[in-house]
């Protein structure tokens, strides 16, 4: 029972983190322009 609960929590948190990570990509150009950096530099930061 405890393992099932841990797996459910892990999958839920992983889904949230993946969604948050992938929502940034469409706005990379806007963020790069606003920060005054190249888009490739900002994409490296997001990946790591």
Backbone as XML, in Angstrom:
<?xml version="1.0"?>
<chain id="A" units="angstrom">
  <residue number="1" name="UNK">
    <atom name="N" x="0.818" y="-1.194" z="0.000"/>
    <atom name="CA" x="0.000" y="0.000" z="0.000"/>
    <atom name="C" x="0.865" y="1.262" z="0.000"/>
  </residue>
  <residue number="2" name="UNK">
    <atom name="N" x="1.937" y="1.242" z="0.809"/>
    <atom name="CA" x="2.800" y="2.409" z="0.883"/>
    <atom name="C" x="3.539" y="2.628" z="-0.442"/>
  </residue>
  <residue number="3" name="UNK">
    <atom name="N" x="3.983" y="1.546" z="-1.071"/>
    <atom name="CA" x="4.681" y="1.647" z="-2.348"/>
    <atom name="C" x="3.763" y="2.220" z="-3.425"/>
  </residue>
  <residue number="4" name="UNK">
    <atom name="N" x="2.529" y="1.800" z="-3.432"/>
    <atom name="CA" x="1.565" y="2.323" z="-4.400"/>
    <atom name="C" x="1.379" y="3.828" z="-4.222"/>
  </residue>
  <residue number="5" name="UNK">
    <atom name="N" x="1.266" y="4.272" z="-2.986"/>
    <atom name="CA" x="1.116" y="5.699" z="-2.694"/>
    <atom name="C" x="2.348" y="6.472" z="-3.153"/>
  </residue>
  <residue number="6" name="UNK">
    <atom name="N" x="3.538" y="5.941" z="-2.903"/>
    <atom name="CA" x="4.762" y="6.604" z="-3.322"/>
    <atom name="C" x="4.866" y="6.685" z="-4.841"/>
  </residue>
  <residue number="7" name="UNK">
    <atom name="N" x="4.455" y="5.630" z="-5.523"/>
    <atom name="CA" x="4.484" y="5.650" z="-6.983"/>
    <atom name="C" x="3.512" y="6.666" z="-7.558"/>
  </residue>
  <residue number="8" name="UNK">
    <atom name="N" x="2.346" y="6.769" z="-6.979"/>
    <atom name="CA" x="1.352" y="7.742" z="-7.440"/>
    <atom name="C" x="1.877" y="9.164" z="-7.247"/>
  </residue>
  <residue number="9" name="UNK">
    <atom name="N" x="2.448" y="9.430" z="-6.083"/>
    <atom name="CA" x="3.004" y="10.758" z="-5.818"/>
    <atom name="C" x="4.161" y="11.055" z="-6.772"/>
  </residue>
  <residue number="10" name="UNK">
    <atom name="N" x="5.036" y="10.083" z="-6.977"/>
    <atom name="CA" x="6.167" y="10.264" z="-7.882"/>
    <atom name="C" x="5.695" y="10.565" z="-9.300"/>
  </residue>
  <residue number="11" name="UNK">
    <atom name="N" x="4.725" y="9.818" z="-9.810"/>
    <atom name="CA" x="4.222" y="10.043" z="-11.165"/>
    <atom name="C" x="3.550" y="11.401" z="-11.286"/>
  </residue>
  <residue number="12" name="UNK">
    <atom name="N" x="2.811" y="11.802" z="-10.267"/>
    <atom name="CA" x="2.151" y="13.103" z="-10.277"/>
    <atom name="C" x="3.184" y="14.233" z="-10.304"/>
  </residue>
  <residue number="13" name="UNK">
    <atom name="N" x="4.184" y="14.164" z="-9.448"/>
    <atom name="CA" x="5.211" y="15.203" z="-9.415"/>
    <atom name="C" x="6.021" y="15.236" z="-10.702"/>
  </residue>
  <residue number="14" name="UNK">
    <atom name="N" x="6.310" y="14.072" z="-11.251"/>
    <atom name="CA" x="7.062" y="14.008" z="-12.502"/>
    <atom name="C" x="6.265" y="14.634" z="-13.649"/>
  </residue>
  <residue number="15" name="UNK">
    <atom name="N" x="4.966" y="14.394" z="-13.690"/>
    <atom name="CA" x="4.124" y="14.988" z="-14.727"/>
    <atom name="C" x="4.091" y="16.509" z="-14.596"/>
  </residue>
  <residue number="16" name="UNK">
    <atom name="N" x="4.014" y="16.999" z="-13.375"/>
    <atom name="CA" x="4.002" y="18.452" z="-13.162"/>
    <atom name="C" x="5.329" y="19.069" z="-13.587"/>
  </residue>
  <residue number="17" name="UNK">
    <atom name="N" x="6.431" y="18.449" z="-13.203"/>
    <atom name="CA" x="7.743" y="18.987" z="-13.567"/>
    <atom name="C" x="7.958" y="18.962" z="-15.080"/>
  </residue>
  <residue number="18" name="UNK">
    <atom name="N" x="7.552" y="17.902" z="-15.744"/>
    <atom name="CA" x="7.685" y="17.836" z="-17.203"/>
    <atom name="C" x="6.847" y="18.903" z="-17.878"/>
  </residue>
  <residue number="19" name="UNK">
    <atom name="N" x="5.641" y="19.114" z="-17.388"/>
    <atom name="CA" x="4.770" y="20.133" z="-17.965"/>
    <atom name="C" x="5.366" y="21.523" z="-17.769"/>
  </residue>
  <residue number="20" name="UNK">
    <atom name="N" x="5.868" y="21.801" z="-16.588"/>
    <atom name="CA" x="6.473" y="23.111" z="-16.328"/>
    <atom name="C" x="7.695" y="23.324" z="-17.214"/>
  </residue>
  <residue number="21" name="UNK">
    <atom name="N" x="8.476" y="22.290" z="-17.413"/>
    <atom name="CA" x="9.687" y="22.389" z="-18.227"/>
    <atom name="C" x="9.339" y="22.652" z="-19.686"/>
  </residue>
  <residue number="22" name="UNK">
    <atom name="N" x="8.330" y="22.009" z="-20.200"/>
    <atom name="CA" x="7.999" y="22.131" z="-21.615"/>
    <atom name="C" x="7.214" y="23.394" z="-21.944"/>
  </residue>
  <residue number="23" name="UNK">
    <atom name="N" x="6.605" y="24.016" z="-20.986"/>
    <atom name="CA" x="5.846" y="25.244" z="-21.244"/>
    <atom name="C" x="6.747" y="26.447" z="-21.463"/>
  </residue>
  <residue number="24" name="UNK">
    <atom name="N" x="7.990" y="26.355" z="-21.129"/>
    <atom name="CA" x="8.914" y="27.477" z="-21.289"/>
    <atom name="C" x="9.353" y="27.626" z="-22.742"/>
  </residue>
  <residue number="25" name="UNK">
    <atom name="N" x="9.477" y="26.534" z="-23.469"/>
    <atom name="CA" x="10.051" y="26.565" z="-24.807"/>
    <atom name="C" x="9.376" y="27.526" z="-25.784"/>
  </residue>
  <residue number="26" name="UNK">
    <atom name="N" x="8.072" y="27.645" z="-25.844"/>
    <atom name="CA" x="7.499" y="28.604" z="-26.795"/>
    <atom name="C" x="7.859" y="30.063" z="-26.491"/>
  </residue>
  <residue number="27" name="UNK">
    <atom name="N" x="8.232" y="30.350" z="-25.260"/>
    <atom name="CA" x="8.522" y="31.720" z="-24.861"/>
    <atom name="C" x="10.016" y="32.026" z="-24.777"/>
  </residue>
  <residue number="28" name="UNK">
    <atom name="N" x="10.859" y="31.112" z="-25.228"/>
    <atom name="CA" x="12.300" y="31.326" z="-25.136"/>
    <atom name="C" x="12.756" y="32.584" z="-25.872"/>
  </residue>
  <residue number="29" name="UNK">
    <atom name="N" x="12.187" y="32.841" z="-27.033"/>
    <atom name="CA" x="12.602" y="34.035" z="-27.778"/>
    <atom name="C" x="12.246" y="35.309" z="-27.020"/>
  </residue>
  <residue number="30" name="UNK">
    <atom name="N" x="11.076" y="35.322" z="-26.401"/>
    <atom name="CA" x="10.657" y="36.496" z="-25.638"/>
    <atom name="C" x="11.563" y="36.704" z="-24.432"/>
  </residue>
  <residue number="31" name="UNK">
    <atom name="N" x="11.851" y="35.633" z="-23.721"/>
    <atom name="CA" x="12.725" y="35.730" z="-22.552"/>
    <atom name="C" x="14.140" y="36.139" z="-22.957"/>
  </residue>
  <residue number="32" name="UNK">
    <atom name="N" x="14.637" y="35.559" z="-24.046"/>
    <atom name="CA" x="15.989" y="35.886" z="-24.503"/>
    <atom name="C" x="16.084" y="37.354" z="-24.892"/>
  </residue>
  <residue number="33" name="UNK">
    <atom name="N" x="15.085" y="37.851" z="-25.594"/>
    <atom name="CA" x="15.082" y="39.259" z="-25.977"/>
    <atom name="C" x="15.023" y="40.159" z="-24.750"/>
  </residue>
  <residue number="34" name="UNK">
    <atom name="N" x="14.192" y="39.792" z="-23.788"/>
    <atom name="CA" x="14.048" y="40.592" z="-22.581"/>
    <atom name="C" x="15.293" y="40.598" z="-21.715"/>
  </residue>
  <residue number="35" name="UNK">
    <atom name="N" x="16.005" y="39.482" z="-21.690"/>
    <atom name="CA" x="17.218" y="39.392" z="-20.882"/>
    <atom name="C" x="18.463" y="39.864" z="-21.626"/>
  </residue>
  <residue number="36" name="UNK">
    <atom name="N" x="18.342" y="40.029" z="-22.940"/>
    <atom name="CA" x="19.471" y="40.484" z="-23.742"/>
    <atom name="C" x="20.519" y="39.410" z="-23.969"/>
  </residue>
  <residue number="37" name="UNK">
    <atom name="N" x="20.099" y="38.159" z="-24.047"/>
    <atom name="CA" x="21.026" y="37.061" z="-24.314"/>
    <atom name="C" x="20.574" y="36.334" z="-25.581"/>
  </residue>
  <residue number="38" name="UNK">
    <atom name="N" x="21.465" y="35.494" z="-26.096"/>
    <atom name="CA" x="21.096" y="34.708" z="-27.270"/>
    <atom name="C" x="20.151" y="33.577" z="-26.867"/>
  </residue>
  <residue number="39" name="UNK">
    <atom name="N" x="19.334" y="33.158" z="-27.810"/>
    <atom name="CA" x="18.358" y="32.106" z="-27.523"/>
    <atom name="C" x="19.052" y="30.769" z="-27.239"/>
  </residue>
  <residue number="40" name="UNK">
    <atom name="N" x="20.194" y="30.524" z="-27.871"/>
    <atom name="CA" x="20.903" y="29.267" z="-27.616"/>
    <atom name="C" x="21.417" y="29.206" z="-26.178"/>
  </residue>
  <residue number="41" name="UNK">
    <atom name="N" x="21.889" y="30.342" z="-25.671"/>
    <atom name="CA" x="22.363" y="30.386" z="-24.288"/>
    <atom name="C" x="21.221" y="30.108" z="-23.325"/>
  </residue>
  <residue number="42" name="UNK">
    <atom name="N" x="20.091" y="30.715" z="-23.576"/>
    <atom name="CA" x="18.937" y="30.514" z="-22.706"/>
    <atom name="C" x="18.411" y="29.085" z="-22.797"/>
  </residue>
  <residue number="43" name="UNK">
    <atom name="N" x="18.475" y="28.487" z="-23.965"/>
    <atom name="CA" x="18.015" y="27.102" z="-24.103"/>
    <atom name="C" x="18.932" y="26.149" z="-23.335"/>
  </residue>
  <residue number="44" name="UNK">
    <atom name="N" x="20.237" y="26.446" z="-23.302"/>
    <atom name="CA" x="21.144" y="25.620" z="-22.496"/>
    <atom name="C" x="20.806" y="25.720" z="-21.008"/>
  </residue>
  <residue number="45" name="UNK">
    <atom name="N" x="20.439" y="26.903" z="-20.571"/>
    <atom name="CA" x="20.082" y="27.105" z="-19.157"/>
    <atom name="C" x="18.809" y="26.335" z="-18.818"/>
  </residue>
  <residue number="46" name="UNK">
    <atom name="N" x="17.847" y="26.351" z="-19.700"/>
    <atom name="CA" x="16.577" y="25.657" z="-19.444"/>
    <atom name="C" x="16.786" y="24.152" z="-19.434"/>
  </residue>
  <residue number="47" name="UNK">
    <atom name="N" x="17.621" y="23.649" z="-20.299"/>
    <atom name="CA" x="17.861" y="22.210" z="-20.374"/>
    <atom name="C" x="18.539" y="21.701" z="-19.109"/>
  </residue>
  <residue number="48" name="UNK">
    <atom name="N" x="19.499" y="22.451" z="-18.610"/>
    <atom name="CA" x="20.234" y="22.017" z="-17.409"/>
    <atom name="C" x="19.455" y="22.347" z="-16.216"/>
  </residue>
</chain>
